[in-house]
Amino acid sequence: MRYLSTRGHADRKRFCEILLEGLAPDGGLYLPEAYPQVDAAGLQRLRQAFNGGVPGGYAALAFEILSLYIDDIPAADLRALCEKTYTEAVFGTAAIVPLKPLEPGLSLEALSNGPTLAFKDMAMQLLGNLFEYELARRGEELNILGATSGDTGSAAEYAMRGKKGVRVFMLSPHGRMSPFQQAQMFSLQDPNIHNIAIEGVFDDCQDIVKAVSNDLDFKRRYQIGTVNSINWARLLAQVVYYFAGYFQATSDNAQRVSFTVPSGNFGNVCAGHVARQMGLPIATLVVATNENDVLDEFFRTGAYRVRGSADTHETSSPSMDISKASNFERFVFDLLGRDAARCKALFGDALSREGRFDLGADPVFADAAVRYGFRSGKSTHANRLQTIKDTFERFGVMIDTHTADGVKVAREHLQAGVPMVVLETALPIKFAATIVEALGREPERPAKFEGIEALPKRVQVMPADTARVQAYIAEHCPRA
Ligand SMILES: *Cc1c(COP(=O)(O)O)cnc(C)c1O
């Protein structure tokens, strides 16, 4: 298996070469040269590996699927990494991603029972183990520098804590995350995890990360890397739970299932696209957005229009507050029949020049729905509150704000005879204020998070100053 860039760079790379990388050298995203095909016998084998979610079933399924894409890690090692990652101790159930039925034909796939209570743990936990493995093999170290307003940073920290050869320097806007999110991150006492609270807003944090990454000397000297959502290994890990969801929603492989995915950067639903391209019988992939409806607009009209910061709303499903969808280029590359020159013209040229492109008049646009099965919809704050209330009153199930956007949009795309699975992307405790607004009561809190706000905090407060951050990193990297 070799990987190419969506913008046509001539290099072809293997999995471990792109594991620690972000963008391809030409600014494109990595994709496999071709999607491995799972035929009827293969699908049956995968169903047996998962085996209804028995202990070890999810890890076995993950190993089978990852093996189709990774040929530069010995099979026994890859299997051990999957087994170490997907355990009941870490994810709370033997099935790892159990389905929770709502009304007939509609269920939630529980992806949020990992250490930070959001679906990002599903991929990040594997990434932590893959990084540790590959860095040890190379005899290298990596310093992960990131900016977070919540979910990504905490998932990265919980994945990398205690890992050999890895340090994390995570910037967050001082005083702007929810008390629960701050407690989750700042209570980590592992010496390889560094929380840096920047006196500024999230954009200031991101600007510092960019400035440090653009300082090539510093970047090389201190082995600076990232773990953002365009990382191929993260996307690949997410493909697995589409198979697990499908097997749980069906009893034989002649049936089809649809998925609705609360979406921001298009990473999660892009993994569904990959699963469908491999041959998983997915009828429809429904993209659910909040008020930041860049993606809904595209799937309705063919116009992809990046929003300015004045046009990007702060919503009550904040992990979907995006101005552009960083993984979207992967899907458009496929939609264009893998025409890398056109992909480069759209994402490299048109977007940076005009902030938009429009495929509405292009014959390929119809393929998004007809050939690739995409639909979309949008949800607002009022919809979100109503859906949280309705789901709790009718089914006794408390859902978070992002999952509520998914449930609202899923109901607009139900098809008789096709089970609809909504991906549960976080637990309600992470977004307590909106739950209180919807239900008039505090959300349920998993036992292991009792009282975390009272734990001692490990965080360094700093002005929004790149040089100060660099000095801090230098001071904490003994080898460089
Ligand atoms: C990251 C996130 C999303 C959006 O996922 P993408 O892969 O960026 O589309 C949705 N919900 C929650 C809770 C998240 O943390």
The ligand as an SDF file (V2000), in Angstrom:
LIG
                    3D

 15 15  0  0  0  0  0  0  0  0999 V2000
  -14.3330   17.0550   16.6360 C   0  0  0  0  0  0  0  0  0  0  0  0
  -15.7940   16.9530   16.9540 C   0  0  0  0  0  0  0  0  0  0  0  0
  -16.7820   16.9470   15.9350 C   0  0  0  0  0  0  0  0  0  0  0  0
  -16.4610   17.1760   14.4810 C   0  0  0  0  0  0  0  0  0  0  0  0
  -15.7690   16.1150   13.8990 O   0  0  0  0  0  0  0  0  0  0  0  0
  -15.0100   16.2890   12.5030 P   0  0  0  0  0  0  0  0  0  0  0  0
  -14.2330   15.0590   12.3220 O   0  0  0  0  0  0  0  0  0  0  0  0
  -14.1590   17.5220   12.6600 O   0  0  0  0  0  0  0  0  0  0  0  0
  -16.0670   16.4880   11.4480 O   0  0  0  0  0  0  0  0  0  0  0  0
  -18.1020   16.7660   16.3050 C   0  0  0  0  0  0  0  0  0  0  0  0
  -18.4540   16.5950   17.6080 N   0  0  0  0  0  0  0  0  0  0  0  0
  -17.5360   16.5990   18.5980 C   0  0  0  0  0  0  0  0  0  0  0  0
  -17.9970   16.4420   20.0110 C   0  0  0  0  0  0  0  0  0  0  0  0
  -16.1810   16.7610   18.3180 C   0  0  0  0  0  0  0  0  0  0  0  0
  -15.2740   16.7700   19.3180 O   0  0  0  0  0  0  0  0  0  0  0  0
  1  2  1  0
  2  3  1  0
  2 14  2  0
  3  4  1  0
  3 10  2  0
  4  5  1  0
  5  6  1  0
  6  7  2  0
  6  8  1  0
  6  9  1  0
 10 11  1  0
 11 12  2  0
 12 13  1  0
 12 14  1  0
 14 15  1  0
M  END
$$$$
